């Protein structure tokens, strides 16, 4: 085991709440022969990355921010794939920050900045504007891991999410979004019934619509003919109908049933994955803004 691999392993494998969570980026695996064991029947990043990469169609000189980057699978993978774009990773866990920085330095990813901070409600004001914001499985931890005191329980998450996402709508042109539906990861405090995927879609389209985001694509996990996990889009008409005052819940539920989500253990693959476009005016950049700028 070389020194770099040993350092990465030590940083990756701590005992914190969100450790041992993400895949190691493919380019790091190939260069070092280093990977971490992830139970991808429970959760994984590869299928999400395979879906969002062509959907984003990043062009030269675009800017991307990964909010709650963890060990950086998405931001590092995209930065390696798009050396002509600029990236910033926001992450508060010190070991995860060091993991990302070590990869950035070792692979000379000069297009990646790392900010060792959470992006809570107040911090959004200091964000620079970006072409794309990644916000993956972070928001349901509000009130636990950040913004303690602002979310008193699962029923308080919707108004908080509207305020949070409304601020983000002025800071990014597009948003890649996913969240969990147990508040703080606590199964005893569901935001939406974890088995009610139609309810999740309605919850999201309502909150995002009120926050200045238009849903462009929404996908769930399923398995292809070879048995591999892939994400496939819901028909746009069903997504649009879900945001109406009287949505056709039966049609939405029937379409979601075709994904056979019961085949997946746990909640992770049952969470909708979305790409949205901002309909809000661009917020003014403050002098304290950090990271990349558009």
N, C-alpha and C positions, 0 to 999 in steps of 0.2 A: 504494500500500500504506500503510494507516494505521499509526500508531506501535505500537498494541497488536498488530496482526497481525505486524509486523516483530519485536517482542519475542518473541512466541510461536514464530515460525519459528526464531529463533536458539536458543532454549532446546530446541526439539524436535529440531533437526537436528545434534546433536553426533555424535561418532564413537565413543561408548561402546558397550559390548556389547549393551545392551538399548534403544538409541535407534532411532528410525524404526520403531516397533513397533506402536503403537496408532493407531486412527482418531481423528480430531478429533471431539468430541461434536457431534451434529447441531445443537444450538441455537447453538453457537459458529460452525459453518459458515454457518448461516442469517443470523446477525447480522453477521458480518464478511466473508462470501464467502471464507473461508479454509479450505482443506483440505490434507491431506498425501496424497501418492500412496502407496497401499498396494496391493501385489499380492494382491488378495483371492482369487485362485485358489490362493494358497499359504497365507495366513492372514488372518483378519479378525475384527472384534469385533461387527459389526452382527447377524450371525445368532445369535450367542450371546446378545446383549442382547435380541433379539426373543424368544428362547426363555425366558430367565430372568425377564423382567419380569412376564409374566402368571403364571408359576409361583410367584413369590415372594408376590404379592398383598400388598404392603406396606400396612399400615394406619397411621392417624395416630399419631404419637409413637413409632414404632418406631425402633430404633437400628441402624445398619449400619456395619461396619468393613471397609475394603478393604485387605488385607494384601499389600504389594507392588503398589502402585497404578499404577506406571509413570507415564504422563502423565495418568492420571486419567479415562480414557474412561468406565469403569463408575461410579465414585463420583460424578463430575460429572454424568453423564447421569441417574443415579437421583436425585441431589439436586435437579436442576432439575425433574424430573418429580414429585418428592414433597417439596414445600417444608415440609410438616408433619412430616417425619421428620428425624432427626439422623444425620449422617455423619461419619466420620473416615477420612482417608487416611493410611496408613503407607507411607512411601517413603524410601529412603536416598540415592538419586541426587540431588545438589543441583540440577541443571538440571530434573529432573522435578518436584521439590518446588516450585521457583520457577514452573514452568509451571502447576501446579495452583493455587498461591496467586494467580497473576496472573489466572487465569480466575475464581477465587472472588471476588477483589476487583472485577474489572471487571464481573461480572454480579451482584454483591451477593448471593452465595450465603451468607447468614448461618447456614445450617444445616450448613456444612462446616468441620470442623477438620482441620488438616494437621499430622502428626507426622513430623519429619525423622529417621526411625530405621528400621532393619530390625527385623523381629519374628523374632528367633532363638529358640532353645529357652528360654534364660533369660529373655528379655523377655516371654514369654507370661504369666509370673506377675504382671506389672505391668499387663496389659491390663484395662480395665473389661469388665464383662459386656455383650454386645450381643445384640440379637434375631437379627441375621444377620451372618455372617462371609463375606466374599468372599476366596477363596484360589485364585487362578487362575494356573497354570503357574509356580509358584514353588518347590515342594518339591523337585523334581529337581535344583535348584541348590544344595541343602544340601551342605556340604563343599567347595564352590567359591566361591560368592558370599557365603555366611554359614556360621557354625558350622564353619569349617575345623578339621580335626582330629577332629571328631566322626563323620564319615562317611568311612571309608577307601577305599570303592569302591562300585560299584553293588550288590553283594550286601549291603552294610551299610545300605542305605537303608531296607529294610523295618523293622528294629527301631528305627531312628531315627525313621521316619515314625510308627510306633506310639506312641513316646514323645511326639513333637511333637503329633500329632493327639489323643492322650489329654488333654494339657494344654488344647488348644483346646476340647475337649468340655465342659470346665467353664467356658468363657468365652463360649460362644455357644449359642443355642437351635437355630439352623439354620446350615448350612454350604453354600456354593456352591463346588464344588471341581473343579479340573482340574490335571493335571500332565503333564509330558513323560516319556518312557520311555527317554531317553538321559541318563545321569548327567552333569549339568553341561552338557547340550547336545552332548556328545561322542558321535558316532555309533559310535565304536570301543568304547564302554562302555555297552551296552544294559542297562537294568534288566529290561525285558521285550522280547522281539523286537518291533520296531516294526510288524511286519505281523501280529502275533498279538493281535488286538483281544479275542478271548475270554480270552486270558491276562491282558490288562490288566484286564478286568472281574473276573476271579477274584482277581487281586492286590489290587485296590482293595476289593472286598467283604470279603476276609479282613482286610486291615489296618484298614479303617474299622470293621468289626465288632468287632475286638479293642480298638479305641480309644474305644469308646463312641458310635459314630455308626451310625444306621440309615439306609440308603439309601432315599430316597423316590421319586426319579426319576433315571433315567440315560438320556442321549441321545447319539446320534452325528449327525454331519453327513451330509446327503445333498442331492439336488437335487429341487425340486418340478417340477410340470408345465411351468412357464415357464423352468426351468433355473436358478432362483435357489437359492443355498445356504441350507438351513434345517436346524434340529436337530429330530429326532423321537425320541420315547421308545421304549426297549425295553419289551416287556411286563413288568409287575411280577413275574409268576411266574418269568420267566427270571432276573431280578435276584436274587430270593430263592433260586432253585435254585443260582445261581453261588456263593453263600456256604456251601453245604452241603459236608460232608466229601468226598462223591463227586458232584461237579456233572455235569450232563448237558452235556458240552462240545459234543457234536454238535449239539444243539438250539440252543445259544447261538451257535455258529459259523454255523449255517444262518440264524438270524435276522439276524445281523450282516452276512452276505453280501448281504442285501437292501438294504443302504445303498449298495452299490457304491463302497466307499471307495477302490478302486483308481483311480477317476477323479480323485482329488486328488493333486497333487504334494506331496511332503514328508509329514511326520508330523502336522502340526498338526491337520488336520480328522479325523484317525484317532484322536484322543484322546477317550476318554469324558468327558462333562460331566455332573456330578452335583449333586443337591440332597439333603442329608442332615439328619436331625434328631438332636439330642443325646439320649442316654439316660443321661448321666452327671449326678451331682449338681452343682449350681452351685458354682463355686469362690468362696472369699471374696475380696472386693476389697481389695487392699492400699492403704495410704496413698499409695503412689507412683503409683497408677494414673492414667493420663492419658486425655484424649479424652472421648468421650461416655460417659454412664452410663445404664443402663436405668431 
